Amino acid sequence: MPDLPFDFAAAWANSMLQCPDVRLDPEADRAFWQKYATRYDERAGDTAVIAQTLAIIGDLLHPNDTLLDVGAGTGRFTLPLGTRVRHVTALDQSSAMLHVLRRKAYARGITNITLLEADWQDAVVEPHDVVLAAWSLYRLVDLRATLEKMVTVTRRALVIVSGVGSSPPHRSLIEAICGKWTESLDPNHLLIAGTLWQMGLLADVRVVSETREIVGSTPYAVAQLLAPDASPDALDALEEGLLPLLQRCENGWRYAYPQMVGIVVWLSGSTLSVSV
């Protein structure tokens, strides 16, 4: 490989390894989701808060498509997109998250979803027309190996949704009260697109602004959704700090803030003449 002006994959790995989040350990991450799956689903909200992202992905889908959702979680993307394709494989390494997804699919009468419990690194999957990884690469240090595997099972389009390094209004409160901010502040969308470029693949990159909504029955409940691992004393302090950012709503208290979203799309056949 020739000398690169910037090694995107190495930058990704360096960023991940410097992250204070202990969930880089697979067992610790599974234990976290086992405890937090239901609360996460409450925090994730409905499809209205990811409308632009869903629209971009939806434009890539055909009715007879198969879709692989890597890191499907509780179905935030699986369920709305499942109504637009022939079949979805929802892959997640957390049985607790998939349990919530199964319950929601049953309640909505959605029957074209296959659940697959596995780590992406170890998963055995057949090629799908479209492969999606939305907010699910947060602990995969070897980005190039991750993307190479995704490309091998992509027939037509690979879509990766990630953060862009933006800082929400409650970040300073979390840092001051809980001692750390675990979400990446790096331009992950560019590192992903850049790593694909290093692989000889040209991706399209778009950034949209969605409105993130957190709703809780009380301000304390909102604080719990934002900082699920915080101590009771920290949650008390966070509740007080959040009050100026909250609005009363029909279901209790609402915290809404802009969330910048990076969407990386690689279409099969979009390549450089040689890899770099």
Secondary structure, DSSP 8 states (H G I E B T S, - for coil): ----S--HHHHHHHHHHT---GGGSHHHHHHHHHHHHHHHHHHH--GGGGHHHHHHHHTT--TT-EEEEET-TTTTTHHHHHTTSSEEEEEES-HHHHHHHHHHHHHHT---EEEEE--TTT-----EEEEEEES--TT---HHHHHHHHHHTEEEEEEEEEE-S---TTHHHHHHHHS---S--S-HHHHHHHHHHHTTB--EEEEEEEEEEEEESSHHHHHHHH-TT--HHHHHHHHHHHGGG-EEETTEEEEEEEEEEEEEEEETT-B-SS--
